[in-house]
Each structure stands twice: as C-alpha cells, then as structure tokens.
Amino acid sequence: REQAFDELYRFMFDALYLNPTVKSEEVKAEALLTTLFGYYCESPERLPADVTAVAEQEGVERAVADYLASMTDNYAMQEYEHIFIPRCWEQKV
C-alpha cells in the first residue's frame, strides 16, 4: 500500500507538478484568474446575487476569491471570454 502511494506520488510530480508543459499553463491560468479577480473587485455589481450577499458580509475581495475558487477551469475560461473577448459578429446592426 505504501509502495503504491509512493509510485503515485512520483508519477504526479513527474507528469503534472513538474512537467514543463503543465507549468507553462499555470502562467496562463494565473493571468486569467488575476484579471477576473480585478474585474469583479472593480465591478461587484456584476457578481451573482449569492456572491453579492457574501460580499456584503465578508468584503468584496473575500467574496470574489471564493467565487473564483468555486469555478471549474472551463467556467472560468467561459467567463473570461464572455467579459473580455468582443463578439462583434454577433451584434445586430
């Protein structure tokens, strides 16, 4: 049992935690989350109602941090895209 744990531990470090490809994605993820954090802190009215309630009790930064922590990777990327990437071709003229 201990041997299996040790093997899994080594695999996780080699394949994920120290993998150069994975590490390069960390920079992108950090930038995305930092940008979303700043956006929601500056525009708390854009937060969902349940998060706004937390912001009123715990402060905006705590509420935003918790909100971002609750997001899946895909949801965070969708939110970023929705907020920051214009969709000019979808606008009616």
N, C-alpha and C positions, 0 to 999 in steps of 0.2 A: 504494500500500500504506500509506504513512504517512497519507494523507488518510483512508483507511478507518478506520485506528486512531483518528485524531483525532475522526472522526464518532462512532464507537462510544464513545469516552471521554466526549464531551459528552453523548451520549444517556444513558449510565449515570449520570452525575452529575445530569442534569435529571430523569430518570424514576425513579431509585432513591435515590441517596445524598442528594439534597437535597429530595426530594419530601415535602411536609408529611404526607401520609397514611402514607407508609412510615416517616417519622421518629416518628410517634405510636406505631407498632407497636414501635419499638425500646424504648420505656419499658416496655411490657408484657413483652417478651422478657427485658429485664434483670431485672425483678422476678421473673419465673418462674425464671430461672437462679439468681438470688441466693437465692431461697427453697429451691430444690433443693440448692444448694451447702451452705447451712446445715443442712438436714435430713440430708444424707449425712455431713457432718462430725461432727454430733452423734450419728448412728446408723450408724457404719461397718459394723456387722454386717448392715445391710440392703443393702450393696453386693454385686454379683455376685462369685463366688469369684475370677475372674481379676483383678478390680479390687482385691479384698482383698489378693491377693498383691502387687500393685504398692504398695498402702498400707503393707504391712509393710516394703518395701524403700525406698520413696521418701517415705513420710509420707502421712497421710490427705488433707491438703489438695491435694497434687500429684495423688494418685490420683483424687480427686473431680473436680478441674479437668479432668483428661484424660478421665475418663468422660463428663462433661457435654459436652466438646468433640467427643466421638465421636458424640453423639446427633444424629439428624435433628430438625428442628423438630417434626414430628409425634410422634416418640417422646418428646421432652422434654415436650410437652403431655400425652401419654397418661400418662407417669409422674407428672406434677404432679396430674392429675385422679385417678389411682389412689390417690395418697398423701393428698391434701388435700380431696377432694370426697367427702363421705359418700354412700353409696348405700343409704339406709335401706330403700328399697322392695325391695331385693334380699335383705335379711336374712330368714331364716326365723324365725318367731315360735313 
